[in-house]
Amino acid sequence: MLGVGSALTLLEAGGFPADGGGMSRFSRLTPYNWRLIAAMAALASTAIVGAVPPADVALDLPALHAALDSATLVIAIVVSFLFCGRFLRTGRLDDLLLTAGLAITAAASLVATAVAVANLNGVVLSAWAPVSGGVLGSLCVCAAALCPPRVLRHARAGILWTSAAFAAGFALLLAALSVLLPVLPSLVPEGEPPTGVPPLLEGPPAFLATEATMAVILAVAALGFSRRAVQTDETLPHWLALSCILGAVARLDLFLYPSLFTQWVSIGDVLRTFRFVVLLIGAGMEISSYWRSQSAAAVLEERRRLARDLHDGVAQELAFIVRRARRGEGDPGLAQIAAAADRALLDSRRAIAALSLPIDERFDIVLGRIAEETAARAGAHVDLDLDAAEVEHAHAEALIRIVAEAVQNATRHGGAEEVSVKLNAAGGLKLRIADNGSGFDPDEAAGRRVPGFGLVSMRERAEAIGGEFAVVSRPGQGTVVEVRVP
């Protein structure tokens, strides 16, 4: 028992990333920590089983035993259905094997429940059928944990052929068990069913061997899913590893108290049900994450459609107005129309850039690209010093508009040839745009309407996201625009 416990503990220790001390990782309660905590709690329960008298760790509650078996069966069927949907979406081989393993385990639980309801405990085949199904299902789950996530060409055909193959295989297994019935060892105790708590480590050798085998298989599967969780950004492997840990310890408990059909409820029965509860939670979170990503993709596609419509419609018409109005040099009215249309064109381009902001792209990369594109239209150079930062989409849109406005003002109105854009993400966001242009008098600008600078617009955008806005400038000494967001 201690050897298996040490192996599982080392198994979980191997799943931690090498990013600091163990205590700091534990305090952050990452998925690795939760798996380690679950493994230690489950193994502690196993140690209690082996250390205290049997009567103190098992309850004579037939109704509870039946409820746990029924709950396990129902949850196993639901989880199999959910993971089948995941396979139809991904088409991966590992998801197919996982679906098959869970479906076989659910079928084995169905057979075990039917045997208990029909009171067939004395029939040798009735014991071998669910046990064989449990071993086969565990092997499929282990294969899913170890095989590469290769995408199959025909996913829907694969699920049909696999279902047919496993149904035929299960039928052949039952037929083989029927033929080998005279020579198969018994999995149930001889004589009358026990009236007291099952004795520790006393049971049919065949049953002990199957429980130990499934414990080892599920421990290997936990190792495989733990490694996959480290190698990928998916959340589901964490839950799969946790469920396999609980399943392995549950089989270890049933190995200690080897009673296949009994009214006694032990810790192993509870952990076996918890294993499928964890799978159900993991599947639910996977579905929630999928729909969130689909919603984000739909929003992004709609924003891009609006950006395309603006670019192909309003922006093109404004550009035409600017070109035609500039042909009438010397006409003050046409000059004003050209200036107004040019400002509207610039604003539409900033709107297009904000609407085209990819949700899954790093903010600093998008910010630098927008600044370079805005400066390039006036032939200016941009010096970028941007920290990588995670920014809310609404905040990112406001900051991008501020940068575009500041760079545009520096090049068009200030005649700047060099613009510096810095983003500091330490202790909040600090955005600084500086240029070597002609500068201006902020007090004079605040006292009258100066077209083209957009100071009011930038200030309002900064304040709308809870930030502070400041501008420092002097004639002939350039301009510095700063935005601080807590």
Buried (B, 14 or more C-beta within 10 A) or exposed (E): BEEBBEEBBEBBEEBBEEEEEEEEBBEEEBBBBBBBBBBBBBBEBBEEBBEEEBEEBBBBEEEBBBEBBBEBBBBBBBBBBBBBBBBBEBBBBBBBBBBBBBBBBBBBBBBBBBBBEEEBBEBBBBBBBBBBBBBBBBBBBBBBBBBEBEEBEEBEEBBEEBBEEBEEEBEEBBEEBEEEEEEBEBBBBEEEEBEEBBBEEEBBEBBBEBBBBBBBBBBBBBBBBBBBBEEEEBEBBBBBBBBBBBBBBBBBBBBBBBBBBBBBBBBBBBBBBBBBBBBBBBBBBBEEEEEEEEEEEEEBEEBBEBBEEBBEEBBEBBBEBBEEBBEEEEEEEBBEBBBBBBBBBBBBBBBBBBBBBEEEEBBBEBBBBBBBBBBEEBEBEBEBEBEEBEBEBEBBBBBBBBBBBBBBBBBBBBBBBBBBBBBBBEEEBBBBBBBBBBBBEBEEBEEEEBEEBBBEEBBEBBEEBEBEBEBEBEEEEBBBBBBBBE
